Amino acid sequence: MARWYIIHAYSGFENKVKEAILAEAERMGLSQLVEEVQVPHENVTEVKRGKKVQVERKTMPGYVLAKLTLNDDVYHLVKNTPKVTGFLGASGKPQAISESEAARYFGAAEAAAAEPRKQINIDYEIGDSVKVLDGPFASFNGIVEELDFDKNRVKVSVSIFGRATPVELDFEHVELSK
């Protein structure tokens, strides 16, 4: 019977590990024992250079989930995969997780895929010099005074007629000055 296991891999190589396990299982004729290999992720909106971009972010960096019927051949297939450090479990022994726990990891990923989170990452912080990209203050430069992540707004102090004037803008209407 196939059960879910968590495989520890080098961070940043999760997708390569997934592909390597599936390819090696196919080559060795063990694909019926390796049912599924997944890298849990979510889709997040980030602001880069003033534009909103959808980015896929791993929810468990450094880990891959695999539904396996574990025997010696499958164990060695996974352990000998490049960039794999081993299974998650006590004293090096693979510890299976329940279906419900695995569903929790994928449930979060499926919910995020269905409706991307509104979290936005920005490349500037309070005190940074920024350039306004859009609106009535387009091409003005200013200094970031406040960041409101709940409303996705930034307060920028812009010099208008020689006076510092606070202006509230959306995150994507501002970019870090070069």
N, CA, C and O atoms as a DFTB+ gen file, in Angstrom:
712 C
 N C O
     1  1       0.843      -1.185       0.000
     2  2       0.000       0.000       0.000
     3  2       0.892       1.253       0.000
     4  3       1.851       1.351       0.765
     5  1       0.553       2.191      -0.867
     6  2       1.342       3.418      -0.982
     7  2       0.982       4.382       0.146
     8  3      -0.184       4.550       0.502
     9  1       2.023       5.010       0.695
    10  2       1.834       6.004       1.752
    11  2       2.672       7.233       1.412
    12  3       3.607       7.163       0.615
    13  1       2.322       8.350       2.029
    14  2       3.042       9.602       1.796
    15  2       4.276       9.679       2.680
    16  3       4.222       9.365       3.869
    17  1       5.388      10.100       2.088
    18  2       6.640      10.310       2.810
    19  2       7.170      11.693       2.449
    20  3       6.930      12.201       1.354
    21  1       7.890      12.286       3.387
    22  2       8.523      13.577       3.137
    23  2      10.013      13.315       2.904
    24  3      10.689      12.683       3.716
    25  1      10.501      13.821       1.769
    26  2      11.891      13.639       1.374
    27  2      12.613      14.969       1.535
    28  3      12.148      16.000       1.049
    29  1      13.748      14.940       2.219
    30  2      14.540      16.152       2.403
    31  2      15.493      16.288       1.223
    32  3      16.253      15.369       0.916
    33  1      15.444      17.449       0.560
    34  2      16.285      17.708      -0.609
    35  2      17.020      19.028      -0.421
    36  3      16.675      19.814       0.461
    37  1      18.022      19.270      -1.241
    38  2      18.714      20.550      -1.201
    39  2      17.706      21.631      -1.563
    40  3      16.919      21.467      -2.495
    41  1      17.732      22.727      -0.829
    42  2      16.820      23.834      -1.094
    43  2      17.114      24.415      -2.476
    44  3      18.268      24.657      -2.831
    45  1      16.062      24.628      -3.236
    46  2      16.214      25.147      -4.596
    47  2      16.263      24.061      -5.654
    48  3      16.185      24.359      -6.846
    49  1      16.391      22.802      -5.242
    50  2      16.484      21.694      -6.191
    51  2      15.266      20.765      -6.095
    52  3      15.311      19.639      -6.589
    53  1      14.177      21.228      -5.461
    54  2      13.021      20.375      -5.219
    55  2      12.418      19.834      -6.518
    56  3      12.095      18.649      -6.606
    57  1      12.267      20.698      -7.525
    58  2      11.675      20.245      -8.798
    59  2      12.600      19.283      -9.539
    60  3      12.128      18.339     -10.172
    61  1      13.908      19.512      -9.467
    62  2      14.866      18.590     -10.107
    63  2      14.821      17.228      -9.422
    64  3      14.906      16.197     -10.088
    65  1      14.689      17.218      -8.095
    66  2      14.593      15.960      -7.347
    67  2      13.326      15.218      -7.758
    68  3      13.358      14.007      -7.976
    69  1      12.219      15.936      -7.863
    70  2      10.945      15.333      -8.279
    71  2      11.099      14.653      -9.643
    72  3      10.729      13.492      -9.816
    73  1      11.649      15.394     -10.601
    74  2      11.827      14.854     -11.957
    75  2      12.791      13.668     -11.955
    76  3      12.557      12.685     -12.658
    77  1      13.866      13.748     -11.181
    78  2      14.857      12.665     -11.129
    79  2      14.258      11.396     -10.542
    80  3      14.517      10.299     -11.036
    81  1      13.449      11.540      -9.479
    82  2      12.820      10.355      -8.870
    83  2      11.869       9.700      -9.856
    84  3      11.876       8.479     -10.010
    85  1      11.047      10.504     -10.525
    86  2      10.094       9.943     -11.487
    87  2      10.813       9.283     -12.671
    88  3      10.420       8.203     -13.114
    89  1      11.858       9.929     -13.175
    90  2      12.603       9.373     -14.316
    91  2      13.322       8.077     -13.924
    92  3      13.317       7.112     -14.688
    93  1      13.931       8.052     -12.755
    94  2      14.652       6.860     -12.308
    95  2      13.684       5.708     -12.027
    96  3      13.997       4.553     -12.315
    97  1      12.520       6.013     -11.473
    98  2      11.503       4.979     -11.230
    99  2      11.055       4.366     -12.553
   100  3      10.870       3.153     -12.649
   101  1      10.883       5.201     -13.563
   102  2      10.488       4.726     -14.896
   103  2      11.588       3.839     -15.484
   104  3      11.313       2.778     -16.044
   105  1      12.837       4.292     -15.346
   106  2      13.968       3.546     -15.907
   107  2      14.136       2.178     -15.238
   108  3      14.462       1.191     -15.897
   109  1      13.909       2.135     -13.923
   110  2      14.103       0.891     -13.177
   111  2      12.858       0.004     -13.158
   112  3      12.873      -1.080     -12.575
   113  1      11.783       0.466     -13.795
   114  2      10.553      -0.312     -13.819
   115  2       9.812      -0.303     -12.487
   116  3       9.094      -1.253     -12.175
   117  1       9.977       0.754     -11.699
   118  2       9.336       0.851     -10.388
   119  2       8.228       1.908     -10.363
   120  3       7.785       2.322      -9.292
   121  1       7.784       2.340     -11.544
   122  2       6.789       3.418     -11.561
   123  2       5.476       3.042     -10.887
   124  3       4.762       3.926     -10.415
   125  1       5.135       1.750     -10.827
   126  2       3.903       1.353     -10.138
   127  2       4.053       1.502      -8.620
   128  3       3.048       1.570      -7.913
   129  1       5.289       1.555      -8.106
   130  2       5.533       1.729      -6.673
   131  2       5.704       3.205      -6.282
   132  3       5.549       3.570      -5.117
   133  1       6.024       4.041      -7.273
   134  2       6.150       5.491      -7.050
   135  2       4.930       6.135      -7.697
   136  3       4.948       6.481      -8.879
   137  1       3.865       6.291      -6.900
   138  2       2.595       6.777      -7.445
   139  2       2.615       8.259      -7.784
   140  3       2.145       8.668      -8.846
   141  1       3.161       9.060      -6.878
   142  2       3.082      10.510      -7.058
   143  2       4.236      11.175      -6.326
   144  3       4.624      10.747      -5.239
   145  1       4.783      12.230      -6.931
   146  2       5.824      13.039      -6.298
   147  2       5.427      14.497      -6.503
   148  3       5.191      14.925      -7.633
   149  1       5.351      15.266      -5.406
   150  2       4.885      16.647      -5.480
   151  2       5.806      17.589      -4.715
   152  3       6.442      17.207      -3.733
   153  1       5.860      18.836      -5.194
   154  2       6.551      19.920      -4.493
   155  2       5.456      20.915      -4.096
   156  3       4.956      21.646      -4.951
   157  1       5.074      20.953      -2.807
   158  2       4.013      21.884      -2.393
   159  2       4.413      23.337      -2.645
   160  3       5.511      23.764      -2.286
   161  1       3.499      24.091      -3.270
   162  2       3.777      25.491      -3.585
   163  2       2.488      26.302      -3.535
   164  3       1.391      25.749      -3.445
   165  1       2.640      27.622      -3.596
   166  2       1.511      28.538      -3.656
   167  2       1.855      29.641      -4.650
   168  3       3.028      29.911      -4.907
   169  1       0.831      30.271      -5.204
   170  2       1.042      31.390      -6.111
   171  2       0.845      32.688      -5.341
   172  3      -0.152      32.863      -4.641
   173  1       1.813      33.600      -5.478
   174  2       1.786      34.861      -4.757
   175  2       2.015      35.986      -5.757
   176  3       2.769      35.825      -6.717
   177  1       1.366      37.123      -5.532
   178  2       1.569      38.298      -6.362
   179  2       2.659      39.149      -5.740
   180  3       2.600      39.486      -4.557
   181  1       3.659      39.497      -6.548
   182  2       4.739      40.366      -6.095
   183  2       4.804      41.572      -7.012
   184  3       4.329      41.527      -8.147
   185  1       5.396      42.655      -6.514
   186  2       5.630      43.839      -7.339
   187  2       7.112      43.896      -7.644
   188  3       7.946      44.003      -6.745
   189  1       7.427      43.822      -8.933
   190  2       8.821      43.925      -9.374
   191  2       8.888      44.993     -10.456
   192  3       8.201      44.915     -11.475
   193  1       9.714      45.975     -10.216
   194  2       9.882      47.083     -11.156
   195  2       8.546      47.732     -11.494
   196  3       8.291      48.103     -12.640
   197  1       7.698      47.863     -10.478
   198  2       6.438      48.564     -10.651
   199  2       5.327      47.758     -11.289
   200  3       4.244      48.293     -11.527
   201  1       5.564      46.479     -11.576
   202  2       4.538      45.649     -12.218
   203  2       4.187      44.477     -11.317
   204  3       5.058      43.912     -10.656
   205  1       2.898      44.111     -11.292
   206  2       2.473      42.941     -10.532
   207  2       2.866      41.696     -11.314
   208  3       2.636      41.605     -12.519
   209  1       3.460      40.739     -10.609
   210  2       3.915      39.501     -11.238
   211  2       3.443      38.324     -10.382
   212  3       3.570      38.363      -9.158
   213  1       2.898      37.277     -11.016
   214  2       2.528      36.050     -10.303
   215  2       3.791      35.206     -10.142
   216  3       4.490      34.920     -11.114
   217  1       4.071      34.817      -8.905
   218  2       5.267      34.032      -8.615
   219  2       4.856      32.767      -7.870
   220  3       4.000      32.806      -6.987
   221  1       5.468      31.654      -8.232
   222  2       5.222      30.387      -7.541
   223  2       6.230      30.265      -6.409
   224  3       7.439      30.242      -6.641
   225  1       5.716      30.186      -5.165
   226  2       6.593      30.088      -3.999
   227  2       6.378      28.741      -3.328
   228  3       5.242      28.314      -3.120
   229  1       7.468      28.082      -2.992
   230  2       7.378      26.782      -2.324
   231  2       6.921      26.974      -0.884
   232  3       7.442      27.833      -0.172
   233  1       5.932      26.163      -0.450
   234  2       5.446      26.268       0.919
   235  2       6.331      25.475       1.877
   236  3       6.327      25.735       3.081
   237  1       7.085      24.518       1.357
   238  2       7.997      23.710       2.175
   239  2       9.364      23.661       1.488
   240  3       9.731      22.631       0.924
   241  1      10.126      24.769       1.529
   242  2      11.427      24.748       0.847
   243  2      12.321      23.644       1.414
   244  3      12.432      23.474       2.628
   245  1      12.953      22.902       0.509
   246  2      13.858      21.836       0.926
   247  2      13.170      20.493       1.120
   248  3      13.811      19.529       1.537
   249  1      11.880      20.414       0.826
   250  2      11.154      19.157       1.017
   251  2      10.320      18.814      -0.212
   252  3       9.807      19.694      -0.904
   253  1      10.197      17.508      -0.464
   254  2       9.391      16.969      -1.546
   255  2       8.497      15.902      -0.927
   256  3       8.958      15.115      -0.100
   257  1       7.226      15.865      -1.316
   258  2       6.312      14.836      -0.829
   259  2       6.164      13.762      -1.895
   260  3       6.003      14.070      -3.076
   261  1       6.218      12.496      -1.475
   262  2       6.113      11.393      -2.424
   263  2       5.192      10.319      -1.871
   264  3       5.284       9.949      -0.701
   265  1       4.296       9.818      -2.730
   266  2       3.420       8.713      -2.357
   267  2       4.070       7.452      -2.916
   268  3       4.096       7.226      -4.125
   269  1       4.595       6.637      -2.001
   270  2       5.402       5.482      -2.384
   271  2       4.901       4.214      -1.709
   272  3       4.365       4.252      -0.602
   273  1       5.087       3.083      -2.401
   274  2       5.005       1.776      -1.757
   275  2       6.455       1.451      -1.441
   276  3       7.215       1.044      -2.319
   277  1       6.831       1.634      -0.185
   278  2       8.241       1.583       0.186
   279  2       8.737       0.146       0.338
   280  3       8.226      -0.626       1.149
   281  1       9.740      -0.187      -0.459
   282  2      10.493      -1.430      -0.282
   283  2      11.969      -1.059      -0.447
   284  3      12.294       0.117      -0.616
   285  1      12.848      -2.035      -0.401
   286  2      14.280      -1.730      -0.478
   287  2      14.660      -1.017      -1.775
   288  3      15.458      -0.079      -1.758
   289  1      14.083      -1.464      -2.909
   290  2      14.421      -0.847      -4.195
   291  2      14.003       0.617      -4.237
   292  3      14.775       1.471      -4.674
   293  1      12.782       0.914      -3.785
   294  2      12.284       2.298      -3.806
   295  2      13.082       3.148      -2.815
   296  3      13.421       4.295      -3.107
   297  1      13.377       2.589      -1.655
   298  2      14.159       3.312      -0.647
   299  2      15.512       3.731      -1.239
   300  3      15.915       4.888      -1.118
   301  1      16.210       2.777      -1.882
   302  2      17.520       3.084      -2.452
   303  2      17.407       4.005      -3.664
   304  3      18.294       4.826      -3.894
   305  1      16.335       3.883      -4.438
   306  2      16.112       4.789      -5.567
   307  2      16.066       6.229      -5.050
   308  3      16.735       7.107      -5.595
   309  1      15.277       6.470      -3.997
   310  2      15.141       7.826      -3.454
   311  2      16.442       8.275      -2.790
   312  3      16.912       9.383      -3.050
   313  1      17.028       7.436      -1.941
   314  2      18.250       7.810      -1.213
   315  2      19.417       8.113      -2.158
   316  3      20.259       8.954      -1.846
   317  1      19.473       7.437      -3.302
   318  2      20.586       7.612      -4.235
   319  2      20.304       8.681      -5.292
   320  3      21.124       8.892      -6.185
   321  1      19.164       9.352      -5.201
   322  2      18.851      10.441      -6.133
   323  2      19.747      11.638      -5.790
   324  3      19.859      12.016      -4.624
   325  1      20.381      12.231      -6.805
   326  2      21.216      13.409      -6.530
   327  2      20.402      14.523      -5.872
   328  3      19.233      14.722      -6.201
   329  1      21.017      15.238      -4.953
   330  2      20.437      16.363      -4.217
   331  2      19.431      15.946      -3.152
   332  3      18.749      16.806      -2.594
   333  1      19.317      14.653      -2.851
   334  2      18.452      14.160      -1.775
   335  2      19.331      13.850      -0.574
   336  3      20.340      13.156      -0.701
   337  1      18.944      14.371       0.609
   338  2      19.715      14.075       1.811
   339  2      19.079      12.951       2.615
   340  3      19.726      12.384       3.496
   341  1      17.827      12.620       2.331
   342  2      17.200      11.491       3.009
   343  2      15.724      11.708       3.254
   344  3      15.132      12.698       2.822
   345  1      15.144      10.747       3.965
   346  2      13.731      10.821       4.327
   347  2      13.592      11.549       5.654
   348  3      14.523      11.564       6.459
   349  1      12.440      12.150       5.881
   350  2      12.135      12.737       7.173
   351  2      11.658      11.618       8.089
   352  3      10.765      10.855       7.722
   353  1      12.239      11.517       9.259
   354  2      11.863      10.471      10.200
   355  2      12.929      10.310      11.271
   356  3      14.052      10.796      11.136
   357  1      12.554       9.624      12.328
   358  2      13.473       9.434      13.451
   359  2      14.597       8.476      13.086
   360  3      14.361       7.444      12.458
   361  1      15.794       8.811      13.472
   362  2      17.017       8.023      13.283
   363  2      17.184       7.488      11.857
   364  3      17.601       6.347      11.654
   365  1      16.853       8.330      10.875
   366  2      17.079       7.967       9.480
   367  2      16.072       7.012       8.882
   368  3      16.163       6.697       7.695
   369  1      15.112       6.539       9.662
   370  2      14.100       5.633       9.133
   371  2      12.944       6.455       8.570
   372  3      12.458       7.372       9.231
   373  1      12.503       6.137       7.358
   374  2      11.395       6.900       6.771
   375  2      10.137       6.820       7.631
   376  3       9.726       5.736       8.045
   377  1       9.534       7.971       7.896
   378  2       8.316       8.041       8.692
   379  2       7.190       8.495       7.770
   380  3       7.222       9.609       7.247
   381  1       6.199       7.635       7.573
   382  2       5.068       7.982       6.717
   383  2       4.189       9.010       7.424
   384  3       4.099       9.036       8.652
   385  1       3.544       9.855       6.620
   386  2       2.575      10.796       7.183
   387  2       1.183      10.355       6.741
   388  3       1.041       9.617       5.766
   389  1       0.172      10.802       7.447
   390  2      -1.197      10.386       7.142
   391  2      -1.697      11.079       5.874
   392  3      -1.156      12.100       5.451
   393  1      -2.741      10.500       5.280
   394  2      -3.381      11.092       4.108
   395  2      -3.866      12.501       4.427
   396  3      -3.734      13.410       3.608
   397  1      -4.437      12.679       5.638
   398  2      -4.987      13.988       5.993
   399  2      -3.882      15.035       6.123
   400  3      -4.072      16.192       5.748
   401  1      -2.726      14.627       6.654
   402  2      -1.613      15.567       6.762
   403  2      -1.091      15.942       5.380
   404  3      -0.791      17.108       5.124
   405  1      -0.982      14.963       4.492
   406  2      -0.549      15.246       3.121
   407  2      -1.561      16.156       2.431
   408  3      -1.180      17.073       1.705
   409  1      -2.847      15.903       2.657
   410  2      -3.907      16.723       2.049
   411  2      -3.823      18.164       2.549
   412  3      -4.148      19.102       1.822
   413  1      -3.382      18.330       3.798
   414  2      -3.227      19.683       4.340
   415  2      -2.190      20.465       3.544
   416  3      -2.392      21.640       3.236
   417  1      -1.086      19.813       3.215
   418  2      -0.059      20.497       2.430
   419  2      -0.571      20.827       1.039
   420  3      -0.332      21.920       0.526
   421  1      -1.275      19.880       0.431
   422  2      -1.771      20.109      -0.920
   423  2      -3.013      20.973      -0.918
   424  3      -3.258      21.702      -1.879
   425  1      -3.800      20.906       0.140
   426  2      -4.986      21.745       0.246
   427  2      -4.610      23.209       0.228
   428  3      -5.271      24.019      -0.422
   429  1      -3.553      23.551       0.938
   430  2      -3.082      24.940       0.950
   431  2      -2.598      25.332      -0.442
   432  3      -2.844      26.448      -0.899
   433  1      -1.908      24.408      -1.115
   434  2      -1.408      24.703      -2.457
   435  2      -2.560      24.834      -3.444
   436  3      -2.533      25.709      -4.309
   437  1      -3.576      23.972      -3.326
   438  2      -4.713      24.040      -4.247
   439  2      -5.529      25.303      -4.010
   440  3      -5.993      25.929      -4.963
   441  1      -5.707      25.680      -2.753
   442  2      -6.442      26.909      -2.452
   443  2      -5.694      28.119      -2.999
   444  3      -6.304      29.047      -3.530
   445  1      -4.374      28.104      -2.869
   446  2      -3.572      29.216      -3.377
   447  2      -3.604      29.250      -4.905
   448  3      -3.597      30.327      -5.501
   449  1      -3.638      28.075      -5.540
   450  2      -3.700      28.036      -6.998
   451  2      -5.060      28.523      -7.483
   452  3      -5.147      29.196      -8.510
   453  1      -6.117      28.189      -6.755
   454  2      -7.460      28.614      -7.141
   455  2      -7.611      30.123      -6.997
   456  3      -8.198      30.777      -7.860
   457  1      -7.087      30.672      -5.915
   458  2      -7.180      32.109      -5.679
   459  2      -5.869      32.592      -5.084
   460  3      -5.625      32.401      -3.893
   461  1      -5.012      33.225      -5.905
   462  2      -3.722      33.671      -5.399
   463  2      -3.882      34.619      -4.222
   464  3      -4.795      35.445      -4.191
   465  1      -2.983      34.490      -3.253
   466  2      -3.029      35.375      -2.093
   467  2      -2.754      36.802      -2.522
   468  3      -2.116      37.053      -3.544
   469  1      -3.238      37.709      -1.739
   470  2      -3.073      39.126      -2.048
   471  2      -1.754      39.688      -1.520
   472  3      -1.485      40.881      -1.659
   473  1      -0.938      38.834      -0.919
   474  2       0.344      39.292      -0.391
   475  2       1.219      39.786      -1.535
   476  3       1.328      39.132      -2.573
   477  1       1.831      40.931      -1.339
   478  2       2.696      41.503      -2.360
   479  2       4.051      41.778      -1.732
   480  3       4.135      42.385      -0.664
   481  1       5.101      41.338      -2.387
   482  2       6.453      41.636      -1.933
   483  2       6.958      42.847      -2.686
   484  3       6.728      42.979      -3.888
   485  1       7.638      43.719      -1.992
   486  2       8.150      44.936      -2.603
   487  2       9.655      44.989      -2.408
   488  3      10.193      44.375      -1.487
   489  1      10.325      45.722      -3.273
   490  2      11.791      45.769      -3.198
   491  2      12.301      47.082      -2.606
   492  3      13.449      47.455      -2.845
   493  1      11.463      47.794      -1.834
   494  2      11.890      49.009      -1.150
   495  2      11.360      48.973       0.279
   496  3      10.452      48.206       0.599
   497  1      11.944      49.820       1.138
   498  2      11.530      49.865       2.541
   499  2      11.546      51.309       3.019
   500  3      11.936      52.210       2.277
   501  1      11.127      51.523       4.246
   502  2      11.048      52.874       4.809
   503  2      12.425      53.528       4.764
   504  3      13.427      52.935       5.163
   505  1      12.450      54.771       4.265
   506  2      13.699      55.521       4.156
   507  2      14.336      55.446       2.782
   508  3      15.252      56.213       2.488
   509  1      13.869      54.533       1.928
   510  2      14.432      54.396       0.582
   511  2      13.920      55.505      -0.335
   512  3      12.809      56.009      -0.171
   513  1      14.750      55.865      -1.294
   514  2      14.361      56.827      -2.316
   515  2      13.649      56.075      -3.436
   516  3      14.172      55.094      -3.964
   517  1      12.438      56.544      -3.798
   518  2      11.642      55.862      -4.814
   519  2      11.182      56.834      -5.888
   520  3      11.227      58.051      -5.708
   521  1      10.742      56.279      -7.002
   522  2      10.212      57.066      -8.106
   523  2       8.749      56.678      -8.295
   524  3       8.417      55.493      -8.314
   525  1       7.873      57.675      -8.436
   526  2       6.452      57.427      -8.660
   527  2       6.266      57.128     -10.142
   528  3       6.748      57.873     -10.996
   529  1       5.558      56.023     -10.452
   530  2       5.413      55.572     -11.833
   531  2       4.107      56.007     -12.480
   532  3       4.037      56.147     -13.701
   533  1       3.065      56.223     -11.670
   534  2       1.746      56.423     -12.231
   535  2       0.976      57.478     -11.444
   536  3       1.311      57.780     -10.299
   537  1      -0.046      58.028     -12.064
   538  2      -0.901      58.981     -11.366
   539  2      -0.427      60.413     -11.561
   540  3       0.458      60.676     -12.375
   541  1      -1.023      61.344     -10.804
   542  2      -0.696      62.761     -10.981
   543  2       0.741      63.112     -10.576
   544  3       1.246      64.166     -10.964
   545  1       1.403      62.247      -9.802
   546  2       2.771      62.510      -9.359
   547  2       3.792      61.667     -10.120
   548  3       4.916      61.484      -9.652
   549  1       3.408      61.151     -11.292
   550  2       4.303      60.316     -12.094
   551  2       5.602      61.059     -12.359
   552  3       5.592      62.260     -12.628
   553  1       6.704      60.356     -12.285
   554  2       8.080      60.811     -12.491
   555  2       8.613      61.661     -11.334
   556  3       9.749      62.130     -11.402
   557  1       7.826      61.871     -10.273
   558  2       8.339      62.543      -9.078
   559  2       9.161      61.540      -8.280
   560  3       8.889      60.340      -8.298
   561  1      10.175      62.050      -7.576
   562  2      10.955      61.215      -6.660
   563  2      10.559      61.564      -5.242
   564  3      10.143      62.687      -4.956
   565  1      10.693      60.580      -4.351
   566  2      10.339      60.820      -2.965
   567  2      10.982      59.805      -2.044
   568  3      11.721      58.924      -2.484
   569  1      10.690      59.939      -0.759
   570  2      11.224      59.050       0.272
   571  2      10.061      58.293       0.897
   572  3       9.035      58.885       1.232
   573  1      10.225      56.960       1.056
   574  2       9.176      56.125       1.665
   575  2       9.092      56.458       3.151
   576  3      10.089      56.386       3.870
   577  1       7.867      56.829       3.613
   578  2       7.648      57.137       5.029
   579  2       6.933      56.004       5.753
   580  3       7.264      55.696       6.898
   581  1       5.946      55.372       5.093
   582  2       5.156      54.305       5.722
   583  2       4.821      53.243       4.689
   584  3       4.714      53.527       3.496
   585  1       4.655      52.001       5.172
   586  2       4.192      50.891       4.346
   587  2       2.971      50.285       5.025
   588  3       3.036      49.918       6.198
   589  1       1.860      50.174       4.303
   590  2       0.638      49.577       4.843
   591  2       0.345      48.307       4.046
   592  3      -0.247      48.366       2.968
   593  1       0.769      47.144       4.591
   594  2       0.619      45.879       3.874
   595  2      -0.833      45.406       3.843
   596  3      -1.207      44.636       2.959
   597  1      -1.660      45.855       4.798
   598  2      -3.076      45.462       4.794
   599  2      -3.798      46.064       3.592
   600  3      -4.643      45.417       2.973
   601  1      -3.455      47.312       3.273
   602  2      -4.126      48.001       2.168
   603  2      -3.279      48.038       0.899
   604  3      -3.723      48.566      -0.121
   605  1      -2.055      47.478       0.946
   606  2      -1.119      47.504      -0.185
   607  2      -0.846      48.932      -0.642
   608  3      -0.857      49.235      -1.836
   609  1      -0.601      49.808       0.341
   610  2      -0.363      51.216       0.065
   611  2       0.979      51.640       0.684
   612  3       1.455      51.047       1.652
   613  1       1.565      52.677       0.094
   614  2       2.817      53.239       0.580
   615  2       2.649      54.753       0.686
   616  3       2.060      55.382      -0.193
   617  1       3.171      55.331       1.768
   618  2       3.142      56.785       1.919
   619  2       4.529      57.293       1.566
   620  3       5.527      56.895       2.167
   621  1       4.574      58.189       0.570
   622  2       5.829      58.719       0.057
   623  2       5.841      60.233       0.276
   624  3       4.847      60.911       0.017
   625  1       6.960      60.752       0.750
   626  2       7.135      62.197       0.909
   627  2       7.737      62.728      -0.390
   628  3       8.898      62.473      -0.708
   629  1       6.904      63.484      -1.141
   630  2       7.302      64.002      -2.446
   631  2       7.506      65.513      -2.323
   632  3       6.724      66.186      -1.651
   633  1       8.527      66.044      -2.950
   634  2       8.803      67.481      -2.917
   635  2       8.000      68.168      -4.019
   636  3       8.259      67.988      -5.209
   637  1       7.000      68.975      -3.582
   638  2       6.164      69.719      -4.531
   639  2       6.353      71.202      -4.227
   640  3       6.065      71.654      -3.118
   641  1       6.832      71.951      -5.200
   642  2       7.132      73.373      -5.044
   643  2       8.042      73.623      -3.846
   644  3       7.866      74.602      -3.120
   645  1       9.020      72.730      -3.640
   646  2       9.999      72.904      -2.587
   647  2       9.545      72.466      -1.205
   648  3      10.298      72.589      -0.239
   649  1       8.323      71.956      -1.097
   650  2       7.826      71.505       0.211
   651  2       7.600      69.994       0.175
   652  3       7.094      69.456      -0.810
   653  1       7.976      69.326       1.246
   654  2       7.758      67.878       1.358
   655  2       6.270      67.631       1.613
   656  3       5.711      68.109       2.600
   657  1       5.642      66.883       0.715
   658  2       4.211      66.600       0.818
   659  2       4.005      65.086       0.849
   660  3       4.463      64.386      -0.054
   661  1       3.315      64.567       1.885
   662  2       3.053      63.125       1.917
   663  2       1.971      62.730       0.910
   664  3       0.913      63.356       0.841
   665  1       2.251      61.692       0.141
   666  2       1.328      61.195      -0.868
   667  2       1.149      59.698      -0.645
   668  3       2.130      58.973      -0.481
   669  1      -0.105      59.230      -0.636
   670  2      -0.373      57.804      -0.440
   671  2      -0.655      57.165      -1.803
   672  3      -1.515      57.627      -2.553
   673  1       0.091      56.087      -2.110
   674  2       0.010      55.423      -3.416
   675  2      -0.073      53.916      -3.243
   676  3       0.239      53.392      -2.174
   677  1      -0.497      53.213      -4.300
   678  2      -0.460      51.747      -4.307
   679  2       0.985      51.292      -4.459
   680  3       1.812      51.996      -5.039
   681  1       1.283      50.083      -3.922
   682  2       2.638      49.541      -4.017
   683  2       3.152      49.511      -5.459
   684  3       4.311      49.834      -5.718
   685  1       2.282      49.123      -6.393
   686  2       2.753      48.959      -7.777
   687  2       2.963      50.277      -8.515
   688  3       3.451      50.267      -9.645
   689  1       2.605      51.423      -7.905
   690  2       2.793      52.725      -8.540
   691  2       4.124      53.346      -8.167
   692  3       4.406      54.485      -8.539
   693  1       4.954      52.600      -7.426
   694  2       6.233      53.119      -6.944
   695  2       7.315      52.080      -7.198
   696  3       7.094      50.877      -7.052
   697  1       8.506      52.577      -7.587
   698  2       9.645      51.672      -7.726
   699  2      10.874      52.296      -7.103
   700  3      10.974      53.517      -6.980
   701  1      11.803      51.452      -6.713
   702  2      13.057      51.890      -6.109
   703  2      13.845      52.723      -7.113
   704  3      14.011      52.310      -8.260
   705  1      14.329      53.883      -6.699
   706  2      15.136      54.746      -7.594
   707  2      16.489      54.110      -7.805
   708  3      17.060      53.496      -6.904
   709  1      16.981      54.269      -8.996
   710  2      18.291      53.698      -9.336
   711  2      19.383      54.676      -8.990
   712  3      20.561      54.385      -9.200
